[in-house]
Amino acid sequence: MKIAITGSTGMVGQRLVHSLQEQGHHIFRVIRSRNANFKEPTISWDPEKQFIDLQQLDGMDVVIHLAGENISKRWSKKQKEKIEKSRVDGTHLLSTSLARLKNPPRCLLSASAIGYYGNHPGSSSLDENSEQGKGFLPEVVTKWENATQSAEEKGIRVVHMRFGVVLDTHSGALRKMLFPFQLGLGGKIGTGRQILSWVALDELPSIIQFLIEKEDVVGAVNVVSPEPVTNYRFTKTLGKVLKRPTLLPIPTFLLKLLYGQMADELLIEGSRVSPRKLKHSGYTFQHSDLKRTLEHMFNN
């Protein structure tokens, strides 16, 4: 298949490009820089200027939209505007452009986030039918997903991939945690009771390939492991795998001081999210046990 990918240089995008190429698909990188040097063909776009090369985009079988501003920074007013603008405006541009094509793709897989549900106590289990939560992220995710409306009206099958916390040793949230753990300074965050709904980076290419092929799957799909864990269990498991102590809890007041609202919505609280639609559609997880997943990551 001919597959166009935005955000192809990010953590998920890099792994996905390699995996899809191994399966024989033809990859087209949707990029901003005109001077970028890739072995794959490229399609020019500039979301800020609302520009995309329609001629190059025409005739794709699948479009995978992963681009967006990093949310793991302190949420100043300016940063929050950048986060919302990058996700909503970029998705709207892509969606309206696909709707204008003579030969539109049959499928648009658009990145989203379990931040849609907001934060909930550990006992509350959430699936794709659960309601939108409260806070900055739920509002952004709702606007982000609604921005695909033009593609949906064109008859393109749209899937909103609501990613959980993606675990990888070389980038992302896990990478940021490693330094204090390696120094023996790792510990739970606050009470440690908040739920971490995670997914291994190594799992994502298989899930995305499954979503491409499963033509009856539409709308929101929770891309998370079927076994979420508490922050306490995650901390203890990571410590065991790294053979490091986990005795120093991180006080919540310090995180709030450093990161403000971002700490409340991403670090201090959490939610138990289920991949109900993936499981009911027949997907079998390769990485569902946290300890085995972390051992695999650090031993390969």
C-alpha positions in Angstrom: 0.0 0.0 0.0 0.9 3.6 -0.4 0.9 5.1 3.1 1.5 8.8 4.0 2.7 9.6 7.5 2.8 12.9 9.4 5.1 13.1 12.4 7.3 10.4 10.9 10.4 11.6 12.7 8.9 11.2 16.2 9.1 8.3 18.6 6.1 6.4 17.2 6.7 7.6 13.6 10.2 6.3 13.3 9.3 2.9 14.6 6.2 2.7 12.4 8.1 3.7 9.2 10.6 1.0 9.7 8.0 -1.7 10.5 5.7 -0.8 7.5 8.7 -0.8 5.1 9.6 -4.2 6.3 6.2 -5.4 5.3 6.6 -4.0 1.8 4.5 -0.9 2.0 5.5 2.3 0.2 6.0 5.1 2.7 5.6 8.8 2.0 6.7 11.2 4.7 4.6 14.3 5.1 7.1 17.0 6.2 7.6 20.7 6.7 11.2 21.1 5.8 12.0 21.4 2.1 15.6 20.6 2.8 15.0 17.3 4.7 17.0 14.4 3.3 15.1 11.1 3.5 15.4 8.0 1.3 11.6 7.9 1.2 9.5 10.2 -1.0 8.1 13.3 0.8 5.0 15.4 0.7 5.2 19.0 1.7 3.0 20.6 4.2 2.9 23.6 6.6 0.1 23.5 9.1 0.8 27.0 10.3 0.3 28.4 6.8 -2.5 25.9 6.1 -0.6 24.5 3.1 -0.3 20.9 1.9 0.6 19.6 -1.6 -2.6 18.0 -2.7 -1.2 16.6 -5.9 1.4 14.5 -4.0 -1.2 13.5 -1.4 -3.7 12.2 -4.0 -3.8 8.4 -4.5 -2.7 7.3 -1.0 -4.3 4.2 0.3 -3.8 5.1 4.0 -2.9 8.3 5.8 -1.5 8.1 9.4 -1.5 11.4 11.3 1.0 11.5 14.2 2.2 15.1 14.2 1.7 17.4 17.2 3.4 19.6 19.8 5.0 17.9 22.8 2.7 18.0 25.9 5.5 17.1 28.4 6.5 20.6 29.1 5.2 23.1 31.7 1.8 24.4 30.4 2.3 28.1 30.2 -0.5 30.0 28.4 1.6 30.1 25.3 2.5 26.4 25.5 -1.1 25.4 25.9 -2.0 27.5 22.8 0.8 25.7 20.8 -0.4 22.3 21.9 -4.0 23.0 20.9 -3.1 24.8 17.7 -0.7 22.1 16.5 -3.2 19.3 17.0 -6.4 20.9 16.0 -5.2 23.1 13.1 -3.0 20.4 11.6 -5.7 17.7 11.8 -8.2 20.1 10.3 -5.9 21.0 7.4 -5.2 17.3 6.7 -8.9 16.3 6.9 -10.2 19.1 4.7 -7.4 18.4 2.2 -8.2 14.7 2.0 -11.9 15.5 1.4 -10.9 17.6 -1.6 -8.9 14.8 -3.3 -10.0 13.1 -6.5 -8.6 9.8 -5.1 -8.8 10.1 -1.3 -7.4 7.4 1.0 -9.8 4.7 2.3 -8.5 5.2 5.8 -7.2 8.0 8.1 -5.6 6.9 11.3 -5.3 10.0 13.5 -3.4 10.1 16.7 -5.4 11.0 19.8 -4.9 10.5 23.6 -6.6 8.8 26.6 -6.4 12.3 28.1 -9.9 12.6 26.6 -11.2 10.9 29.7 -9.5 13.1 32.2 -8.5 11.8 35.6 -10.4 9.2 37.6 -10.0 7.1 40.7 -8.3 3.7 40.2 -11.6 1.8 40.6 -13.2 3.5 37.6 -12.7 1.5 34.4 -13.0 3.5 31.2 -13.6 2.4 27.6 -14.4 4.0 24.3 -18.0 4.6 25.4 -17.0 6.6 28.5 -17.7 10.3 28.6 -15.2 13.2 28.1 -13.5 14.3 31.3 -12.8 17.7 32.6 -9.6 19.8 32.2 -7.3 21.1 29.5 -6.5 17.8 27.8 -10.0 16.5 27.5 -11.0 19.7 25.8 -8.1 19.6 23.4 -8.6 16.0 22.5 -12.3 16.6 21.8 -11.4 19.4 19.4 -8.6 17.4 17.9 -10.9 14.4 17.1 -13.7 16.7 15.9 -11.2 18.2 13.4 -11.5 15.1 11.2 -15.1 15.8 10.4 -14.4 16.7 6.7 -12.7 13.4 6.1 -15.6 11.5 7.7 -18.2 13.3 5.6 -16.2 12.4 2.5 -16.7 8.7 3.4 -13.1 8.1 4.6 -12.9 5.6 7.5 -11.5 7.6 10.4 -9.9 6.0 13.5 -8.9 8.1 16.5 -6.0 6.2 18.1 -6.2 7.2 21.8 -2.6 6.5 22.9 -1.8 5.8 26.5 1.7 6.4 28.0 4.1 5.0 25.4 7.0 3.1 27.0 10.4 3.1 25.3 13.9 3.2 26.7 15.2 5.7 24.2 12.6 8.4 24.3 9.3 9.5 25.9 8.2 9.3 29.5 10.2 6.2 30.5 13.4 7.7 29.2 13.0 10.7 31.4 12.4 8.5 34.5 15.6 6.4 34.0 18.2 8.9 35.3 17.0 9.2 38.9 16.3 5.4 39.0 19.8 4.6 37.8 21.1 6.8 40.6 19.0 5.0 43.2 16.7 8.0 43.6 13.6 6.6 42.0 10.3 6.4 43.9 6.6 6.6 43.6 4.8 9.9 42.8 2.7 11.1 45.8 0.5 8.3 47.1 1.4 6.0 44.2 -2.2 5.0 43.8 -2.8 6.8 40.5 -3.3 4.5 37.6 -0.8 4.3 34.6 -2.5 3.1 31.4 0.5 2.2 29.3 1.5 0.6 26.0 4.9 -0.6 24.7 6.3 1.2 21.7 7.1 -2.2 20.2 3.3 -3.0 20.3 2.3 0.0 18.2 3.3 -1.1 14.7 1.2 -4.3 15.2 -1.8 -2.4 16.5 -1.6 0.2 13.7 -1.3 -2.6 11.0 -4.3 -4.3 12.6 -6.3 -1.0 12.4 -5.4 -0.5 8.8 -6.6 -4.0 7.9 -9.7 -4.1 10.2 -12.1 -2.2 8.0 -15.0 -2.4 10.4 -13.2 -0.5 13.2 -14.1 3.2 13.2 -14.0 6.1 15.7 -12.1 6.1 19.0 -9.8 3.2 19.8 -7.9 3.0 23.1 -4.3 2.1 22.4 -3.3 0.8 25.8 -2.2 -2.5 27.4 -5.0 -4.5 28.9 -3.2 -4.4 32.2 -2.8 -0.9 33.6 -0.9 -0.5 36.8 -0.7 1.8 39.8 2.3 4.2 39.9 3.5 2.3 43.0 3.5 -1.0 41.1 5.2 0.6 38.1 7.9 2.1 40.3 8.6 -1.1 42.1 8.6 -3.1 38.9 11.0 -0.7 37.1 13.3 -0.7 40.2 13.4 -4.6 40.2 14.2 -4.7 36.5 17.0 -2.1 36.8 18.1 -3.6 40.1 17.9 -0.2 41.8 16.2 0.9 45.1 12.9 2.8 45.0 12.8 4.4 48.4 12.4 8.1 47.8 8.8 9.2 47.0 8.4 12.3 44.9 6.2 14.9 46.7 3.3 16.2 44.7 3.9 19.8 45.8 7.3 19.7 44.1 5.8 18.5 40.8 3.2 21.2 41.0 5.8 23.8 41.6 7.9 22.6 38.7 5.1 21.8 36.2 1.9 23.5 37.3 -1.3 22.2 35.7 0.6 19.7 33.6 1.6 17.9 36.8 -2.0 17.6 37.9 -3.3 16.2 34.6 -0.3 14.0 33.6 1.7 13.0 36.7 -0.2 13.2 39.9 -3.5 11.7 38.8 -4.4 9.0 36.3 -7.1 6.8 34.9 -7.8 3.1 34.3 -8.4 2.8 30.6 -9.4 -0.4 28.8 -8.6 -1.4 25.2 -12.1 -2.8 24.8 -12.5 -2.1 21.1 -9.2 -3.7 20.2 -9.9 -6.8 22.2 -13.4 -7.2 20.9 -12.1 -6.8 17.3 -9.7 -9.7 17.8 -6.4 -8.0 18.5 -4.0 -10.1 20.6 -1.5 -8.2 22.7 2.2 -9.2 22.6 3.2 -6.9 25.5 0.7 -6.9 28.3 2.7 -7.9 31.4 4.6 -4.9 32.7 7.6 -6.8 34.1 8.1 -8.9 31.0 7.8 -5.8 28.8 10.4 -3.8 30.8 12.7 -6.8 30.8 12.3 -7.1 27.1 13.1 -3.4 26.6 16.2 -3.4 28.7 17.6 -6.7 27.4 17.3 -5.9 23.7 
